[in-house]
């Protein structure tokens, strides 16, 4: 899908605070303050397994809430990465 297929609204961060937009690297720091890399890998695997197997409803309410919280962390990480990418593209090279 091409960028021209999206409205300008879709290309803007929606989950980030003003401070996070100004300093998207803070989102990365927040993620790793929240969890270590091995835990993040485990959570990613758990999300994939539950999505593929359809067993989400078999998880406890607490486990489901934790996975939703983790998903929201990932969503902000993607938005922060987008901002970093856009800023890097706009810098003159050389």
N, C-alpha and C positions, 0 to 999 in steps of 0.2 A: 504494500500500500504506500502510495506517495504522500509526502507531507502536504501537498496541495489538496488532498482529499479530506483534510481535517480543518475544522474551524480554528481560528486563532485561540479561542478559549481552551480547546483541547490540547494545545501546545504549551500551556502555562501550568506551573505546579499548582496543585489544589490542596495538598496535604501538608505543605511546609509552612512554618511560621515565617514572619518577616525576617527574623534573625537567621533562620535556617536558609532562606533564600539569599541573604547577604553573605552567609558563610556556610555553603553547602558541605564543606568538609566536617562541620560540626555534626552533621547527620551520621557520617561514618564513625566518628568518635563515639557518638551516642549508641550506635548499634553495638560496637565492641565493648562499651561500658556495660551494656545490657547483657551481653553473652560472649563467651569465648568461641573461637572458630569451630572447635569440635561440636559444641552444642548447636551452633548455627547449621552445620552440616546435618546433624541429626534431625533438626526441625525441618529442614528442606526435604530430607528423605521422607519424613513422616507426612508432610503435606502432599508429596507426590504419591506415596502409597495410598493415603486416604482418598485422594482424588481418583486414582486409577481403580482402586478396589470398590469405591463407593461405600466404605465402612465408616464414614464420618459419624453417622448417627450412633455407632456403637461406642464411641469415645465418651468419657465422662464430661459433664458440663465444664468442669475446670480445665480439662485437656483441650476441649474445643475452644474455650475462651483464650487459653494460652496460644493456640495456633492462630486464632484470629488476630491477637495482639502482635504475634510474630509477623503475620502477613502485612499488617499495617506498617510495621518497621521496614519491611522490604519495599513496600510501596513508597515510603518516604526516601529510602535509599535510591530507588530508581529515579525519582524526581530530582534528587540532589545530583546524581550522576548526569542527568540530562542538563542541568544548569552548568555543571563543570564542563561538559562536552561543548555546549553552546559557547561558553566563554573562551574555551581553548580554540575553537574554530575561528572566532572573531579576532584573535590576536594576530598581528602581522608576524609572519615568519622571517627569521634571519635577523 
